[in-house]
Amino acid sequence: TNVTLVFTPTQAMAAANAGATYVSVFMGRLDDISTPSNEVLNTVCDIWETQGYDALIIAASIRHSQHLIDAALAGADIATVPYKVLM
């Protein structure tokens, strides 16, 4: 299962504890609501490292190249990236 529209580390942990295979942190949507997406993703990745959760972290709603760089630096397992961002 993929739990989408994750906006907080608490939601991410709840998804992992419920047995999710994937947890999708929506970076672009977080930025839309004036929440620093890189901070949320960094926190989620730090928690995963500390707790050893098996769920894979997806950096979703990537809107620009900095999102992709932030996702790589944070340690996200997967990123959903639009073609225009890759170019």
N, CA, C and O atoms as a GROMACS GRO file, in nm:
protein
  348
    1THR      N    1   0.083  -0.119   0.000
    1THR     CA    2   0.000   0.000   0.000
    1THR      C    3   0.087   0.125   0.000
    1THR      O    4   0.199   0.124   0.052
    2ASN      N    5   0.035   0.230  -0.058
    2ASN     CA    6   0.102   0.360  -0.060
    2ASN      C    7   0.012   0.460   0.011
    2ASN      O    8  -0.100   0.487  -0.035
    3VAL      N    9   0.059   0.514   0.121
    3VAL     CA   10  -0.015   0.618   0.190
    3VAL      C   11   0.030   0.751   0.131
    3VAL      O   12   0.146   0.790   0.144
    4THR      N   13  -0.064   0.820   0.067
    4THR     CA   14  -0.031   0.944  -0.002
    4THR      C   15  -0.077   1.065   0.078
    4THR      O   16  -0.144   1.053   0.181
    5LEU      N   17  -0.037   1.181   0.028
    5LEU     CA   18  -0.072   1.308   0.091
    5LEU      C   19  -0.027   1.316   0.236
    5LEU      O   20  -0.101   1.364   0.323
    6VAL      N   21   0.094   1.269   0.261
    6VAL     CA   22   0.153   1.280   0.395
    6VAL      C   23   0.209   1.422   0.409
    6VAL      O   24   0.289   1.466   0.327
    7PHE      N   25   0.166   1.491   0.514
    7PHE     CA   26   0.207   1.630   0.538
    7PHE      C   27   0.288   1.646   0.667
    7PHE      O   28   0.349   1.751   0.688
    8THR      N   29   0.288   1.544   0.754
    8THR     CA   30   0.359   1.557   0.881
    8THR      C   31   0.435   1.429   0.913
    8THR      O   32   0.399   1.321   0.866
    9PRO      N   33   0.540   1.441   0.993
    9PRO     CA   34   0.611   1.320   1.037
    9PRO      C   35   0.520   1.225   1.115
    9PRO      O   36   0.536   1.103   1.106
   10THR      N   37   0.426   1.280   1.191
   10THR     CA   38   0.333   1.194   1.267
   10THR      C   39   0.248   1.110   1.173
   10THR      O   40   0.226   0.992   1.198
   11GLN      N   41   0.199   1.170   1.064
   11GLN     CA   42   0.123   1.094   0.966
   11GLN      C   43   0.210   0.985   0.903
   11GLN      O   44   0.164   0.873   0.881
   12ALA      N   45   0.334   1.018   0.876
   12ALA     CA   46   0.426   0.919   0.816
   12ALA      C   47   0.447   0.800   0.911
   12ALA      O   48   0.445   0.685   0.868
   13MET      N   49   0.468   0.830   1.038
   13MET     CA   50   0.487   0.722   1.136
   13MET      C   51   0.361   0.637   1.150
   13MET      O   52   0.369   0.515   1.161
   14ALA      N   53   0.246   0.702   1.150
   14ALA     CA   54   0.120   0.627   1.160
   14ALA      C   55   0.105   0.532   1.041
   14ALA      O   56   0.062   0.418   1.057
   15ALA      N   57   0.141   0.581   0.923
   15ALA     CA   58   0.132   0.497   0.803
   15ALA      C   59   0.227   0.378   0.813
   15ALA      O   60   0.190   0.265   0.782
   16ALA      N   61   0.349   0.404   0.856
   16ALA     CA   62   0.447   0.295   0.870
   16ALA      C   63   0.401   0.193   0.974
   16ALA      O   64   0.412   0.073   0.952
   17ASN      N   65   0.351   0.242   1.085
   17ASN     CA   66   0.303   0.152   1.191
   17ASN      C   67   0.180   0.073   1.149
   17ASN      O   68   0.154  -0.034   1.203
   18ALA      N   69   0.104   0.126   1.054
   18ALA     CA   70  -0.014   0.055   1.003
   18ALA      C   71   0.024  -0.048   0.896
   18ALA      O   72  -0.062  -0.123   0.850
   19GLY      N   73   0.152  -0.052   0.858
   19GLY     CA   74   0.197  -0.153   0.762
   19GLY      C   75   0.210  -0.105   0.619
   19GLY      O   76   0.218  -0.188   0.528
   20ALA      N   77   0.212   0.025   0.596
   20ALA     CA   78   0.227   0.076   0.459
   20ALA      C   79   0.360   0.031   0.399
   20ALA      O   80   0.461   0.020   0.468
   21THR      N   81   0.357   0.005   0.270
   21THR     CA   82   0.479  -0.029   0.197
   21THR      C   83   0.550   0.099   0.154
   21THR      O   84   0.673   0.104   0.152
   22TYR      N   85   0.474   0.201   0.121
   22TYR     CA   86   0.526   0.330   0.076
   22TYR      C   87   0.457   0.442   0.153
   22TYR      O   88   0.340   0.433   0.188
   23VAL      N   89   0.534   0.549   0.179
   23VAL     CA   90   0.481   0.669   0.243
   23VAL      C   91   0.520   0.786   0.154
   23VAL      O   92   0.639   0.812   0.134
   24SER      N   93   0.422   0.858   0.102
   24SER     CA   94   0.447   0.966   0.006
   24SER      C   95   0.434   1.104   0.072
   24SER      O   96   0.325   1.147   0.110
   25VAL      N   97   0.549   1.170   0.085
   25VAL     CA   98   0.553   1.306   0.139
   25VAL      C   99   0.539   1.401   0.020
   25VAL      O  100   0.621   1.400  -0.071
   26PHE      N  101   0.434   1.482   0.021
   26PHE     CA  102   0.401   1.569  -0.093
   26PHE      C  103   0.469   1.705  -0.080
   26PHE      O  104   0.414   1.796  -0.018
   27MET      N  105   0.587   1.716  -0.138
   27MET     CA  106   0.669   1.835  -0.122
   27MET      C  107   0.604   1.961  -0.179
   27MET      O  108   0.597   2.064  -0.110
   28GLY      N  109   0.556   1.956  -0.301
   28GLY     CA  110   0.496   2.072  -0.363
   28GLY      C  111   0.373   2.120  -0.288
   28GLY      O  112   0.352   2.241  -0.271
   29ARG      N  113   0.293   2.026  -0.243
   29ARG     CA  114   0.172   2.064  -0.169
   29ARG      C  115   0.206   2.122  -0.033
   29ARG      O  116   0.135   2.211   0.015
   30LEU      N  117   0.312   2.073   0.030
   30LEU     CA  118   0.356   2.133   0.156
   30LEU      C  119   0.398   2.278   0.134
   30LEU      O  120   0.361   2.367   0.211
   31ASP      N  121   0.475   2.301   0.028
   31ASP     CA  122   0.515   2.439  -0.002
   31ASP      C  123   0.394   2.527  -0.031
   31ASP      O  124   0.394   2.645   0.004
   32ASP      N  125   0.291   2.470  -0.093
   32ASP     CA  126   0.168   2.546  -0.122
   32ASP      C  127   0.103   2.601   0.006
   32ASP      O  128   0.040   2.707   0.004
   33ILE      N  129   0.119   2.528   0.116
   33ILE     CA  130   0.058   2.572   0.242
   33ILE      C  131   0.163   2.636   0.334
   33ILE      O  132   0.145   2.642   0.456
   34SER      N  133   0.271   2.684   0.274
   34SER     CA  134   0.377   2.757   0.346
   34SER      C  135   0.443   2.675   0.456
   34SER      O  136   0.479   2.727   0.561
   35THR      N  137   0.458   2.545   0.429
   35THR     CA  138   0.530   2.456   0.520
   35THR      C  139   0.656   2.412   0.447
   35THR      O  140   0.647   2.360   0.336
   36PRO      N  141   0.774   2.430   0.508
   36PRO     CA  142   0.900   2.394   0.441
   36PRO      C  143   0.908   2.243   0.416
   36PRO      O  144   0.933   2.165   0.508
   37SER      N  145   0.888   2.204   0.292
   37SER     CA  146   0.884   2.061   0.257
   37SER      C  147   1.014   1.990   0.288
   37SER      O  148   1.013   1.874   0.328
   38ASN      N  149   1.126   2.057   0.268
   38ASN     CA  150   1.255   1.991   0.294
   38ASN      C  151   1.270   1.958   0.443
   38ASN      O  152   1.328   1.855   0.477
   39GLU      N  153   1.218   2.043   0.531
   39GLU     CA  154   1.226   2.014   0.674
   39GLU      C  155   1.140   1.893   0.711
   39GLU      O  156   1.182   1.808   0.790
   40VAL      N  157   1.020   1.886   0.654
   40VAL     CA  158   0.932   1.771   0.682
   40VAL      C  159   0.997   1.643   0.632
   40VAL      O  160   1.002   1.543   0.704
   41LEU      N  161   1.048   1.645   0.508
   41LEU     CA  162   1.110   1.525   0.452
   41LEU      C  163   1.235   1.486   0.530
   41LEU      O  164   1.257   1.367   0.555
   42ASN      N  165   1.316   1.582   0.569
   42ASN     CA  166   1.436   1.551   0.650
   42ASN      C  167   1.397   1.485   0.780
   42ASN      O  168   1.460   1.388   0.822
   43THR      N  169   1.294   1.536   0.845
   43THR     CA  170   1.250   1.478   0.972
   43THR      C  171   1.199   1.336   0.954
   43THR      O  172   1.232   1.247   1.032
   44VAL      N  173   1.119   1.315   0.850
   44VAL     CA  174   1.069   1.180   0.823
   44VAL      C  175   1.187   1.084   0.798
   44VAL      O  176   1.189   0.974   0.854
   45CYS      N  177   1.282   1.124   0.717
   45CYS     CA  178   1.397   1.038   0.688
   45CYS      C  179   1.481   1.011   0.813
   45CYS      O  180   1.529   0.899   0.832
   46ASP      N  181   1.498   1.112   0.898
   46ASP     CA  182   1.570   1.093   1.024
   46ASP      C  183   1.499   0.992   1.114
   46ASP      O  184   1.562   0.906   1.174
   47ILE      N  185   1.367   1.003   1.122
   47ILE     CA  186   1.290   0.908   1.203
   47ILE      C  187   1.305   0.767   1.148
   47ILE      O  188   1.321   0.673   1.226
   48TRP      N  189   1.301   0.751   1.017
   48TRP     CA  190   1.316   0.619   0.955
   48TRP      C  191   1.451   0.558   0.991
   48TRP      O  192   1.461   0.440   1.023
   49GLU      N  193   1.554   0.641   0.986
   49GLU     CA  194   1.689   0.592   1.019
   49GLU      C  195   1.697   0.549   1.165
   49GLU      O  196   1.757   0.447   1.197
   50THR      N  197   1.637   0.627   1.252
   50THR     CA  198   1.640   0.596   1.395
   50THR      C  199   1.556   0.474   1.429
   50THR      O  200   1.600   0.388   1.505
   51GLN      N  201   1.435   0.467   1.373
   51GLN     CA  202   1.340   0.363   1.410
   51GLN      C  203   1.350   0.237   1.325
   51GLN      O  204   1.301   0.131   1.364
   52GLY      N  205   1.413   0.248   1.209
   52GLY     CA  206   1.429   0.130   1.123
   52GLY      C  207   1.300   0.085   1.055
   52GLY      O  208   1.281  -0.035   1.033
   53TYR      N  209   1.213   0.179   1.022
   53TYR     CA  210   1.090   0.144   0.951
   53TYR      C  211   1.123   0.082   0.814
   53TYR      O  212   1.220   0.121   0.750
   54ASP      N  213   1.040  -0.014   0.773
   54ASP     CA  214   1.060  -0.080   0.644
   54ASP      C  215   0.996  -0.006   0.527
   54ASP      O  216   1.040  -0.022   0.413
   55ALA      N  217   0.895   0.074   0.552
   55ALA     CA  218   0.826   0.145   0.444
   55ALA      C  219   0.924   0.233   0.369
   55ALA      O  220   1.013   0.295   0.429
   56LEU      N  221   0.907   0.239   0.238
   56LEU     CA  222   0.992   0.325   0.156
   56LEU      C  223   0.932   0.464   0.151
   56LEU      O  224   0.811   0.481   0.143
   57ILE      N  225   1.019   0.564   0.155
   57ILE     CA  226   0.976   0.704   0.154
   57ILE      C  227   0.978   0.755   0.010
   57ILE      O  228   1.081   0.750  -0.058
   58ILE      N  229   0.863   0.804  -0.034
   58ILE     CA  230   0.851   0.863  -0.167
   58ILE      C  231   0.842   1.015  -0.152
   58ILE      O  232   0.755   1.066  -0.083
   59ALA      N  233   0.934   1.086  -0.219
   59ALA     CA  234   0.923   1.230  -0.230
   59ALA      C  235   0.832   1.256  -0.350
   59ALA      O  236   0.870   1.234  -0.464
   60ALA      N  237   0.712   1.303  -0.322
   60ALA     CA  238   0.611   1.320  -0.426
   60ALA      C  239   0.583   1.469  -0.447
   60ALA      O  240   0.628   1.554  -0.371
   61SER      N  241   0.508   1.497  -0.552
   61SER     CA  242   0.471   1.634  -0.586
   61SER      C  243   0.596   1.720  -0.605
   61SER      O  244   0.601   1.835  -0.561
   62ILE      N  245   0.695   1.662  -0.671
   62ILE     CA  246   0.819   1.735  -0.702
   62ILE      C  247   0.784   1.841  -0.806
   62ILE      O  248   0.726   1.810  -0.910
   63ARG      N  249   0.820   1.965  -0.778
   63ARG     CA  250   0.783   2.074  -0.868
   63ARG      C  251   0.902   2.141  -0.937
   63ARG      O  252   0.885   2.206  -1.040
   64HIS      N  253   1.020   2.125  -0.880
   64HIS     CA  254   1.138   2.190  -0.939
   64HIS      C  255   1.263   2.113  -0.896
   64HIS      O  256   1.257   2.025  -0.810
   65SER      N  257   1.376   2.149  -0.956
   65SER     CA  258   1.499   2.073  -0.932
   65SER      C  259   1.544   2.079  -0.787
   65SER      O  260   1.606   1.983  -0.739
   66GLN      N  261   1.517   2.188  -0.716
   66GLN     CA  262   1.558   2.194  -0.575
   66GLN      C  263   1.485   2.090  -0.491
   66GLN      O  264   1.542   2.035  -0.397
   67HIS      N  265   1.360   2.064  -0.523
   67HIS     CA  266   1.288   1.957  -0.454
   67HIS      C  267   1.362   1.824  -0.473
   67HIS      O  268   1.378   1.747  -0.378
   68LEU      N  269   1.405   1.798  -0.594
   68LEU     CA  270   1.474   1.672  -0.623
   68LEU      C  271   1.606   1.664  -0.546
   68LEU      O  272   1.638   1.559  -0.490
   69ILE      N  273   1.680   1.773  -0.542
   69ILE     CA  274   1.806   1.776  -0.467
   69ILE      C  275   1.778   1.757  -0.318
   69ILE      O  276   1.847   1.679  -0.252
   70ASP      N  277   1.677   1.826  -0.265
   70ASP     CA  278   1.642   1.811  -0.124
   70ASP      C  279   1.602   1.668  -0.092
   70ASP      O  280   1.640   1.615   0.013
   71ALA      N  281   1.528   1.604  -0.181
   71ALA     CA  282   1.486   1.465  -0.159
   71ALA      C  283   1.606   1.371  -0.156
   71ALA      O  284   1.613   1.281  -0.072
   72ALA      N  285   1.700   1.393  -0.246
   72ALA     CA  286   1.821   1.309  -0.249
   72ALA      C  287   1.904   1.330  -0.122
   72ALA      O  288   1.953   1.233  -0.064
   73LEU      N  289   1.920   1.454  -0.081
   73LEU     CA  290   1.998   1.483   0.039
   73LEU      C  291   1.933   1.427   0.165
   73LEU      O  292   2.002   1.381   0.256
   74ALA      N  293   1.801   1.430   0.170
   74ALA     CA  294   1.729   1.379   0.287
   74ALA      C  295   1.739   1.227   0.298
   74ALA      O  296   1.736   1.171   0.407
   75GLY      N  297   1.749   1.161   0.182
   75GLY     CA  298   1.756   1.015   0.181
   75GLY      C  299   1.627   0.947   0.141
   75GLY      O  300   1.604   0.831   0.175
   76ALA      N  301   1.541   1.020   0.068
   76ALA     CA  302   1.418   0.956   0.018
   76ALA      C  303   1.455   0.838  -0.071
   76ALA      O  304   1.554   0.843  -0.144
   77ASP      N  305   1.376   0.734  -0.064
   77ASP     CA  306   1.402   0.613  -0.145
   77ASP      C  307   1.362   0.631  -0.290
   77ASP      O  308   1.425   0.576  -0.379
   78ILE      N  309   1.256   0.707  -0.313
   78ILE     CA  310   1.196   0.720  -0.446
   78ILE      C  311   1.151   0.866  -0.461
   78ILE      O  312   1.116   0.931  -0.363
   79ALA      N  313   1.152   0.916  -0.583
   79ALA     CA  314   1.094   1.047  -0.613
   79ALA      C  315   1.008   1.034  -0.737
   79ALA      O  316   1.046   0.970  -0.834
   80THR      N  317   0.892   1.095  -0.731
   80THR     CA  318   0.806   1.103  -0.850
   80THR      C  319   0.835   1.238  -0.914
   80THR      O  320   0.802   1.342  -0.857
   81VAL      N  321   0.895   1.236  -1.033
   81VAL     CA  322   0.949   1.358  -1.093
   81VAL      C  323   0.888   1.380  -1.231
   81VAL      O  324   0.896   1.293  -1.317
   82PRO      N  325   0.826   1.496  -1.253
   82PRO     CA  326   0.774   1.526  -1.387
   82PRO      C  327   0.887   1.541  -1.487
   82PRO      O  328   0.999   1.578  -1.453
   83TYR      N  329   0.855   1.510  -1.610
   83TYR     CA  330   0.953   1.517  -1.718
   83TYR      C  331   1.021   1.654  -1.725
   83TYR      O  332   1.143   1.661  -1.742
   84LYS      N  333   0.944   1.762  -1.712
   84LYS     CA  334   1.001   1.898  -1.725
   84LYS      C  335   1.105   1.925  -1.617
   84LYS      O  336   1.199   2.000  -1.641
   85VAL      N  337   1.090   1.866  -1.501
   85VAL     CA  338   1.190   1.885  -1.395
   85VAL      C  339   1.318   1.809  -1.430
   85VAL      O  340   1.428   1.857  -1.404
   86LEU      N  341   1.303   1.692  -1.488
   86LEU     CA  342   1.422   1.613  -1.527
   86LEU      C  343   1.503   1.685  -1.635
   86LEU      O  344   1.626   1.676  -1.639
   87MET      N  345   1.434   1.756  -1.723
   87MET     CA  346   1.502   1.827  -1.830
   87MET      C  347   1.567   1.952  -1.776
   87MET      O  348   1.630   2.026  -1.852
   0.00000   0.00000   0.00000
